[in-house]
Amino acid sequence: MTLHRLYNDLAWLWPVISPPEEYADESGYWRRALWGKLGEGRHRILELGSGGGHNLSHLTRHFQATAVDLSPHMLRLSTGLNLGVDHHLGDMRSVRLGQTFDAVLIHDAVSYLLTEEDLKSTLETCRVHLRSGGVLLIAPDWVREDFDGATSKQFQWVRKKGRVEVTIDEYLHDPDPDDTQIESIYTYTIKEIGKERVEKDTHITGLFPIATWTRLMESAGFRVEMTRLPPNRDGYGGVMFSGVLLPQETDG
């Protein structure tokens, strides 16, 4: 899994361009989904691909949280924001913490899984970290049904924090409609203390139909439901998959 510049040398931009306060409403859907499946309580949750911890920051007062991310830079941001949360460096496809949880969460970081094999490996990680009856929540940016591959998408937004202003331009397109990947080309125009510079970053993300998500989650041992959420104003983030881990069959 590639560490894109936004999660590497440009990670310092993350709190500027995607500030924690913007996750307040969205985190409410995650909280209600967890309590709807598990009942209210301070359940033990594991977030894979936690990034800067912005969604998690709205959940820590309700749940006992552990976070995993592939980027040391993003983990440092999350550690500073989410005091008292246990943080681990690791790849969601292979990390093993030797613990089980009541729930596993994967937010938009799941979008960086590019193949069905990536999805299968990650679902196995989720399975081994969940107790029987535990809950898995996954929210990819896009599913195939919501993405018109014949049309490119262009987005622009501006964020400012302190003396830093960033204009973000995203060109999102599907170079090969026959594969499971799409490409976003980002341009960050950064104005800081009277100076301006431009940085570029290319993100390759996965695109799978709803049926693929459902089939793979069921094969991994989950009873699956899909919920439609209010999408972001640009159309992404409108789907959440929830899975309840079924009891595992044992020999004898």
C-alpha positions in Angstrom: 0.0 0.0 0.0 1.6 3.3 -1.2 2.1 6.1 1.3 0.9 9.1 -0.7 2.4 12.5 0.0 -0.6 13.7 2.0 0.2 10.9 4.5 3.9 11.4 4.3 5.8 14.7 3.8 2.6 16.7 3.4 0.8 15.1 6.4 1.0 18.4 8.3 -1.6 19.7 5.9 -4.2 17.1 7.0 -5.6 19.1 10.1 -5.8 22.2 7.8 -7.6 20.6 4.8 -9.8 18.1 6.7 -10.2 19.5 10.2 -11.5 17.3 13.1 -14.6 19.5 13.6 -15.9 18.5 10.1 -16.3 14.9 11.3 -18.7 15.7 14.1 -21.9 14.9 12.2 -20.5 11.9 10.4 -19.1 10.3 13.6 -22.7 10.3 14.9 -23.6 7.7 12.3 -20.8 5.5 13.4 -21.7 5.9 17.1 -25.4 5.1 16.4 -24.5 2.1 14.2 -22.3 0.6 16.9 -24.8 1.1 19.6 -27.6 -0.1 17.3 -25.7 -3.5 17.0 -24.0 -3.8 20.4 -26.3 -1.8 22.7 -25.2 1.4 24.4 -21.9 1.2 26.4 -18.3 1.9 26.4 -17.3 -0.9 24.0 -13.8 -1.7 22.9 -13.3 -0.6 19.3 -10.4 -0.9 16.9 -10.0 1.5 14.0 -7.8 0.3 11.1 -6.4 3.1 8.9 -7.2 5.7 11.5 -5.2 8.4 9.8 -5.0 11.6 11.7 -7.7 10.3 14.1 -10.3 13.0 13.2 -13.3 10.7 13.1 -12.0 8.8 16.1 -11.7 12.0 18.1 -15.5 12.2 18.3 -15.8 8.6 19.4 -13.3 8.3 22.2 -15.5 9.7 24.9 -18.1 7.0 24.1 -15.8 4.0 23.4 -12.5 2.5 24.5 -10.4 2.9 21.4 -7.3 1.5 19.8 -5.9 2.8 16.5 -3.8 1.4 13.7 -2.3 3.2 10.7 0.4 2.6 8.1 1.8 6.2 8.3 4.0 7.2 11.2 3.2 10.9 10.3 -0.5 10.3 10.6 -0.1 8.3 13.8 1.8 11.2 15.4 -1.1 13.5 14.5 -3.7 11.1 15.9 -1.6 10.5 19.1 -1.6 14.3 19.7 -5.3 14.6 19.2 -6.5 11.4 20.8 -4.7 11.3 24.2 -5.0 8.0 26.0 -5.8 6.0 22.8 -3.5 3.0 22.2 -1.8 3.6 18.8 0.0 1.0 16.6 1.9 1.2 13.3 0.7 -1.4 10.9 -0.9 -2.4 7.6 -4.6 -3.3 7.9 -4.0 -6.3 5.6 -1.6 -8.0 7.9 -1.4 -6.4 11.4 -2.0 -8.7 14.3 -2.4 -7.2 17.8 -3.2 -10.3 19.7 -6.3 -8.7 21.1 -10.0 -9.0 20.4 -12.5 -6.1 20.3 -16.3 -5.5 20.3 -16.0 -3.7 17.0 -13.6 -2.9 14.1 -14.0 0.3 12.1 -12.5 1.2 8.7 -13.3 4.7 7.4 -12.2 6.0 4.0 -8.8 4.4 4.4 -10.4 1.2 3.1 -10.5 3.0 -0.3 -6.8 2.4 -0.7 -7.3 -1.3 -1.0 -7.0 -1.9 -4.8 -7.8 -5.6 -5.3 -10.1 -8.3 -4.1 -7.0 -10.0 -2.5 -6.4 -6.7 -0.5 -10.0 -6.8 0.7 -9.9 -10.5 1.7 -6.7 -9.9 3.7 -8.2 -6.9 5.5 -11.4 -8.8 6.3 -9.3 -11.6 7.8 -7.6 -9.0 9.9 -11.0 -7.7 11.0 -12.2 -11.3 11.8 -9.3 -12.3 14.0 -9.6 -9.1 16.0 -13.3 -9.5 16.7 -15.2 -11.5 19.3 -18.1 -13.6 18.1 -21.0 -11.3 17.6 -18.6 -8.4 17.2 -19.4 -5.6 14.6 -17.4 -4.5 11.6 -18.2 -1.1 10.0 -16.7 -0.1 6.7 -17.3 3.1 4.7 -15.5 3.3 1.3 -15.5 6.7 -0.5 -17.1 5.2 -3.6 -18.9 2.0 -4.7 -19.1 1.3 -8.4 -22.8 2.0 -8.5 -22.3 5.6 -7.3 -19.4 6.4 -9.6 -20.0 7.3 -13.3 -16.8 6.1 -14.8 -17.6 7.8 -18.1 -17.3 11.2 -16.5 -14.4 12.8 -14.7 -15.0 14.8 -11.6 -13.4 18.0 -10.5 -13.6 19.4 -7.0 -12.1 22.4 -5.4 -12.2 23.6 -1.8 -10.3 26.1 0.3 -9.3 25.7 4.0 -7.5 28.1 6.3 -5.9 27.6 9.7 -3.9 30.2 11.4 -1.5 31.7 8.8 -1.9 28.8 6.4 -4.4 28.8 3.5 -4.7 25.8 1.2 -6.6 25.5 -2.0 -7.2 21.9 -3.0 -8.0 20.9 -6.6 -8.9 17.3 -7.2 -9.3 15.7 -10.6 -10.9 12.3 -10.2 -11.2 9.9 -13.2 -11.2 6.3 -14.1 -8.4 5.5 -16.6 -9.5 1.9 -17.1 -13.2 1.2 -16.4 -12.4 -2.6 -16.6 -10.2 -2.6 -13.5 -11.0 -1.9 -9.9 -9.0 1.3 -9.5 -9.6 5.0 -10.0 -7.2 7.9 -9.8 -7.3 11.3 -8.1 -4.8 14.0 -9.0 -4.4 16.6 -6.3 -2.9 20.1 -6.5 -2.4 21.9 -3.2 -1.8 25.6 -3.5 -0.3 26.6 -0.1 -0.2 30.2 1.0 1.8 30.8 4.1 3.1 34.0 5.6 3.0 35.8 2.2 4.6 33.0 0.3 2.9 30.6 -2.1 3.9 27.2 -3.4 2.2 24.4 -5.3 2.5 20.7 -4.4 1.1 17.7 -6.4 0.0 14.3 -5.2 -1.6 11.3 -7.0 -3.8 8.9 -5.2 -4.9 5.5 -6.6 -8.0 4.1 -4.8 -10.2 1.0 -5.2 -13.6 0.9 -6.8 -15.8 -2.2 -6.2 -19.5 -2.9 -6.7 -21.8 -3.5 -3.7 -22.1 -7.1 -4.6 -18.3 -7.6 -4.2 -18.3 -6.0 -0.8 -21.2 -8.1 0.3 -19.9 -11.4 -1.1 -16.4 -11.0 0.5 -17.7 -10.0 3.9 -20.1 -12.9 3.9 -17.3 -15.3 2.9 -15.2 -13.9 5.8 -18.0 -14.9 8.2 -20.1 -11.8 8.6 -23.8 -11.2 8.4 -23.9 -8.1 6.2 -26.1 -5.1 5.9 -25.7 -1.9 3.8 -26.9 1.5 4.9 -27.2 4.6 2.8 -25.7 7.7 4.5 -26.1 11.3 3.5 -23.1 11.6 1.0 -20.5 14.3 1.1 -21.5 17.3 -1.0 -19.3 16.0 -3.8 -21.2 12.7 -3.9 -18.8 10.3 -2.1 -19.1 8.6 1.3 -22.8 7.5 0.8 -22.5 3.9 1.9 -21.7 2.1 5.1 -21.4 -1.7 5.2 -22.0 -3.3 8.6 -21.2 -6.9 9.5 -21.8 -9.0 12.5 -19.3 -11.8 13.1 -21.2 -15.1 13.1 -20.1 -17.9 15.5 -17.3 -19.9 13.9 -17.9 -23.6 13.1 -15.6 -25.9 15.1 -14.8 -29.6 14.4 -16.4 -32.2 16.5 
